[in-house]
């Protein structure tokens, strides 16, 4: 028996109201601070002020001479690159194993792989530091990349598993029946079909590594300063206006990557 029209109208209204409230909350707590940073980065004053007394691009041009900030940005890019590369390789292999089995051990492994998203990153970074010290090592770039890989693999894993769940098994059977080897089937059938999921996971992984503070705080050595920690220290010590300009560039860079990933891979669809 169909539901009364009044109930359907009330449910639709409540759904719109809920999404409207969530949208307003997201605008206030996510979008508004980003806009504040962008406007502040255009200030013409010598200090961080909002609203700015005037608008100028002087602090963006000042980044050209910010050698230490440039080195920190380069370190972050290199670490994020290797983190993404390793995470995509490991996440793809793990996704193939998880998608092909329904045993309880595989589900337990899935929970294990996703646990870095539940564990506080600060606690993990401190635990990783204690662990490598117990092994007789000290913080270094390889350990920093390894720490980033651990917390970033779940992003690749989740989007790739989602892409594999939509893969038609008959395509794999057809490839095998036509004499395709497992590697050929993966390279010519599976990989092209899951490429959007891989690209979405790689984007999330890259940004999570580039912007990571808790793990980098504990595992970076004294010679390797990454950009988020450098900006944090600058704000904490002297409120350098160039930090706002650098933050503005990060926001613009992220938006460009998001648009490219959405255009190429359909990021929003892969995250559903």
Backbone torsions as a table, in degrees:
resi	resn	phi	psi	omega
1	UNK	NA	124.2	-176.7
2	UNK	-65.1	149.1	-179.9
3	UNK	-71.4	148.4	178.2
4	UNK	-58.3	147.0	-177.8
5	UNK	-62.4	-34.1	180.0
6	UNK	-62.2	-39.7	179.3
7	UNK	-66.2	-40.2	179.1
8	UNK	-64.5	-41.2	178.5
9	UNK	-63.8	-40.6	179.4
10	UNK	-66.0	-40.5	178.6
11	UNK	-64.8	-41.9	178.4
12	UNK	-64.3	-40.1	179.3
13	UNK	-65.8	-43.7	179.8
14	UNK	-65.4	-35.7	178.4
15	UNK	-66.3	-44.1	177.9
16	UNK	-63.7	-39.7	-179.9
17	UNK	-64.2	-42.6	179.7
18	UNK	-62.8	-48.2	179.3
19	UNK	-65.4	-33.5	177.2
20	UNK	-64.7	-43.1	178.4
21	UNK	-64.3	-44.0	179.1
22	UNK	-62.7	-38.2	178.2
23	UNK	-64.8	-41.9	179.0
24	UNK	-64.3	-42.8	178.7
25	UNK	-61.9	-43.8	178.9
26	UNK	-62.6	-39.7	179.1
27	UNK	-64.0	-40.0	-176.6
28	UNK	-70.6	-45.9	-171.3
29	UNK	-95.7	-15.5	-178.6
30	UNK	-114.2	-51.4	-174.7
31	UNK	-79.1	-43.6	-176.5
32	UNK	-58.6	-46.3	177.8
33	UNK	-61.4	-35.2	178.2
34	UNK	-64.7	-41.4	178.4
35	UNK	-65.1	-39.3	177.7
36	UNK	-60.3	-43.7	179.4
37	UNK	-63.1	-44.4	-179.6
38	UNK	-62.7	-41.9	179.8
39	UNK	-68.5	-41.2	-179.9
40	UNK	-63.7	-34.5	-179.4
41	UNK	-66.2	-16.1	-179.9
42	UNK	-96.8	12.1	-176.8
43	UNK	-67.4	149.8	176.8
44	UNK	-98.5	-2.9	-177.3
45	UNK	-85.1	172.8	-179.4
46	UNK	-88.3	-2.1	-178.0
47	UNK	-136.8	164.2	178.6
48	UNK	-73.0	114.0	179.2
49	UNK	-139.7	140.3	174.2
50	UNK	-136.1	129.2	-4.1
51	UNK	-71.9	151.4	-178.4
52	UNK	-71.0	148.0	179.3
53	UNK	-68.7	-23.1	178.5
54	UNK	-161.3	166.3	-177.6
55	UNK	-107.8	136.5	-179.3
56	UNK	-159.6	154.8	175.8
57	UNK	-98.9	14.2	-173.2
58	UNK	-59.4	-36.0	-176.1
59	UNK	-78.5	-23.4	172.3
60	UNK	-70.6	-40.4	176.0
61	UNK	-68.8	-28.5	178.9
62	UNK	-67.2	-20.6	178.2
63	UNK	-66.0	-20.6	179.5
64	UNK	-62.5	-32.8	-179.2
65	UNK	-97.7	3.5	-179.2
66	UNK	-85.9	79.6	-174.0
67	UNK	-62.7	-44.2	-178.3
68	UNK	-64.7	-40.2	178.3
69	UNK	-66.7	-36.8	177.9
70	UNK	-66.0	-40.9	177.6
71	UNK	-64.0	-40.7	178.6
72	UNK	-65.0	-39.6	178.1
73	UNK	-65.2	-40.9	178.5
74	UNK	-64.3	-41.9	177.0
75	UNK	-59.8	-42.4	179.4
76	UNK	-64.2	-40.4	179.5
77	UNK	-65.4	-43.5	-179.8
78	UNK	-64.0	-46.1	-179.7
79	UNK	-64.3	-42.5	178.6
80	UNK	-64.6	-36.1	178.6
81	UNK	-63.0	-51.8	-178.9
82	UNK	-67.1	-35.9	176.6
83	UNK	-61.8	-44.6	180.0
84	UNK	-65.3	-43.5	-179.1
85	UNK	-61.1	-47.8	-179.1
86	UNK	-69.5	-39.7	-179.2
87	UNK	-65.4	-38.5	178.3
88	UNK	-65.2	-41.8	179.3
89	UNK	-64.5	-49.3	-179.1
90	UNK	-69.2	-41.2	-178.9
91	UNK	-65.6	-36.9	178.4
92	UNK	-66.4	-45.9	179.2
93	UNK	-61.6	-43.8	179.5
94	UNK	-66.8	-36.7	180.0
95	UNK	-64.4	-41.1	178.5
96	UNK	-61.8	-40.4	179.4
97	UNK	-69.3	-41.1	-178.2
98	UNK	-70.9	-36.0	-176.3
99	UNK	-73.5	-22.2	-175.1
100	UNK	-95.0	-3.5	-176.6
101	UNK	-131.9	149.3	178.4
102	UNK	-122.1	16.2	-178.6
103	UNK	-71.4	160.6	-178.7
104	UNK	-67.1	-27.6	179.4
105	UNK	-70.0	-35.7	177.7
106	UNK	-67.3	-40.0	177.2
107	UNK	-64.2	-38.1	176.6
108	UNK	-64.5	-39.1	177.1
109	UNK	-64.9	-37.0	177.4
110	UNK	-61.2	-44.4	177.3
111	UNK	-63.5	-36.9	178.9
112	UNK	-65.2	-43.7	-179.6
113	UNK	-66.0	-33.7	-177.9
114	UNK	-85.7	-7.8	-175.9
115	UNK	-60.8	-30.4	177.2
116	UNK	-59.5	-23.3	177.1
117	UNK	-74.4	-22.9	-179.7
118	UNK	-93.3	-32.7	-178.9
119	UNK	-75.0	131.4	177.2
120	UNK	-56.2	129.1	-175.7
121	UNK	-61.6	-33.7	179.5
122	UNK	-65.3	-41.3	178.3
123	UNK	-66.0	-40.1	178.6
124	UNK	-64.8	-43.4	-180.0
125	UNK	-60.5	-43.2	178.6
126	UNK	-66.4	-42.6	179.2
127	UNK	-63.7	-40.1	179.1
128	UNK	-64.4	-38.7	178.5
129	UNK	-63.6	-46.5	178.5
130	UNK	-61.7	-40.3	-177.1
131	UNK	-65.1	-47.1	-177.7
132	UNK	-70.6	-28.6	174.7
133	UNK	-67.7	-37.8	176.7
134	UNK	-64.5	-29.8	178.1
135	UNK	-80.5	-5.9	178.9
136	UNK	92.2	13.9	179.6
137	UNK	-107.8	169.5	176.7
138	UNK	-125.0	161.3	-180.0
139	UNK	-55.8	139.7	-179.4
140	UNK	-157.5	173.7	-179.0
141	UNK	-62.8	-44.8	178.0
142	UNK	-58.0	-41.8	178.3
143	UNK	-69.0	-33.6	177.2
144	UNK	-65.1	-44.1	176.9
145	UNK	-62.9	-42.0	178.9
146	UNK	-61.8	-41.3	177.6
147	UNK	-64.1	-40.4	177.3
148	UNK	-65.9	-37.7	179.4
149	UNK	-61.5	-41.7	-178.0
150	UNK	-61.5	-40.7	-177.3
151	UNK	-86.2	-12.0	-177.0
152	UNK	-104.3	-22.3	179.5
153	UNK	-54.9	-39.2	-179.8
154	UNK	-56.4	-31.0	178.8
155	UNK	-64.8	-46.1	177.8
156	UNK	-66.2	-41.3	-177.5
157	UNK	-61.5	-44.4	-175.5
158	UNK	-68.6	-44.9	-178.9
159	UNK	-70.4	-34.0	-179.7
160	UNK	-72.6	-40.2	176.0
161	UNK	-61.8	-39.3	177.4
162	UNK	-62.7	-40.5	178.4
163	UNK	-68.0	-38.9	179.4
164	UNK	-67.8	-31.1	179.7
165	UNK	-65.9	-21.9	179.0
166	UNK	-94.2	1.6	-178.6
167	UNK	-79.2	131.1	-179.9
168	UNK	-75.9	117.0	-179.0
169	UNK	-61.1	-25.3	-179.4
170	UNK	-64.0	-26.7	177.4
171	UNK	-66.2	-38.7	177.6
172	UNK	-68.0	-41.9	178.1
173	UNK	-62.7	-39.2	179.2
174	UNK	-65.2	-40.3	179.0
175	UNK	-64.3	-42.2	-179.2
176	UNK	-68.4	-40.8	-179.4
177	UNK	-66.3	-23.8	178.7
178	UNK	-90.3	8.5	175.3
179	UNK	93.2	11.8	179.9
180	UNK	-73.9	135.2	176.0
181	UNK	-76.1	162.9	178.0
182	UNK	-55.8	-40.3	179.4
183	UNK	-67.1	-41.6	178.9
184	UNK	-65.1	-39.5	178.2
185	UNK	-63.3	-41.5	178.2
186	UNK	-66.0	-44.7	-174.2
187	UNK	-71.7	-36.5	-172.7
188	UNK	-104.1	-16.5	-178.1
189	UNK	-116.2	-57.9	-173.5
190	UNK	-70.3	-50.8	-173.9
191	UNK	-59.7	-46.2	178.2
192	UNK	-62.0	-32.0	-176.9
193	UNK	-78.6	-30.3	-179.9
194	UNK	-97.6	3.7	-178.3
195	UNK	-56.5	-41.0	177.1
196	UNK	-60.0	-40.6	177.2
197	UNK	-65.0	-39.9	177.4
198	UNK	-64.2	-42.3	-179.5
199	UNK	-64.4	-41.2	178.5
200	UNK	-64.6	-44.1	177.8
201	UNK	-64.4	-38.0	178.5
202	UNK	-64.2	-39.6	178.1
203	UNK	-63.1	-48.5	179.5
204	UNK	-61.8	-39.7	179.8
205	UNK	-64.9	-45.0	-178.8
206	UNK	-61.2	-46.6	-178.1
207	UNK	-69.3	-36.6	178.3
208	UNK	-65.0	-36.9	178.4
209	UNK	-74.1	-44.2	-178.2
210	UNK	-61.7	-34.5	-174.8
211	UNK	-99.6	7.9	-174.2
212	UNK	-75.3	129.9	177.5
213	UNK	-110.0	-49.2	-172.0
214	UNK	-60.2	-45.8	-178.7
215	UNK	-70.9	-43.1	179.9
216	UNK	-62.9	-32.6	-178.3
217	UNK	-61.3	-33.6	-176.1
218	UNK	-98.5	-31.1	-170.6
219	UNK	-103.3	-9.4	176.4
220	UNK	-78.3	139.3	178.1
221	UNK	-83.1	178.0	-175.2
222	UNK	-69.3	-18.4	-179.5
223	UNK	-94.1	-11.0	-176.0
224	UNK	-114.6	98.9	177.5
225	UNK	-102.6	125.0	179.9
226	UNK	-96.1	158.9	-171.4
227	UNK	-62.0	-46.0	-178.8
228	UNK	-58.0	-41.0	-179.6
229	UNK	-71.0	-37.3	177.5
230	UNK	-62.2	-44.6	178.4
231	UNK	-64.2	-39.4	178.6
232	UNK	-61.1	-45.7	-179.3
233	UNK	-65.9	-38.4	179.3
234	UNK	-64.5	-42.7	178.6
235	UNK	-66.5	-35.8	-176.8
236	UNK	-73.2	-28.8	-173.8
237	UNK	-99.2	-51.7	-172.2
238	UNK	-133.1	6.6	178.1
239	UNK	50.7	49.3	179.2
240	UNK	-63.0	126.8	-177.5
241	UNK	-66.9	-22.0	178.5
242	UNK	-64.1	-22.5	177.1
243	UNK	-65.4	-35.4	176.8
244	UNK	-67.1	-40.1	177.7
245	UNK	-64.9	-41.6	177.5
246	UNK	-64.2	-40.2	177.6
247	UNK	-64.0	-37.9	177.0
248	UNK	-63.3	-40.3	177.1
249	UNK	-64.7	-37.9	178.1
250	UNK	-63.6	-41.8	178.5
251	UNK	-62.2	-45.6	-179.5
252	UNK	-65.0	-43.1	178.1
253	UNK	-60.7	-41.8	178.8
254	UNK	-64.9	-43.3	179.1
255	UNK	-62.1	-40.7	178.5
256	UNK	-63.6	-44.5	178.2
257	UNK	-63.3	-38.6	178.3
258	UNK	-62.7	-43.7	179.9
259	UNK	-64.7	-41.1	178.7
260	UNK	-64.7	-44.8	-179.6
261	UNK	-65.9	-38.6	177.3
262	UNK	-65.3	-38.6	-179.5
263	UNK	-69.1	-42.1	-174.6
264	UNK	-84.6	-45.3	-170.4
265	UNK	-114.6	-10.8	-176.3
266	UNK	68.4	64.1	-173.3
267	UNK	-57.3	-44.5	-176.4
268	UNK	-65.2	-35.1	179.1
269	UNK	-71.1	-35.8	-180.0
270	UNK	-69.6	-23.9	-178.5
271	UNK	-89.9	-0.9	-179.8
272	UNK	-77.9	NA	NA
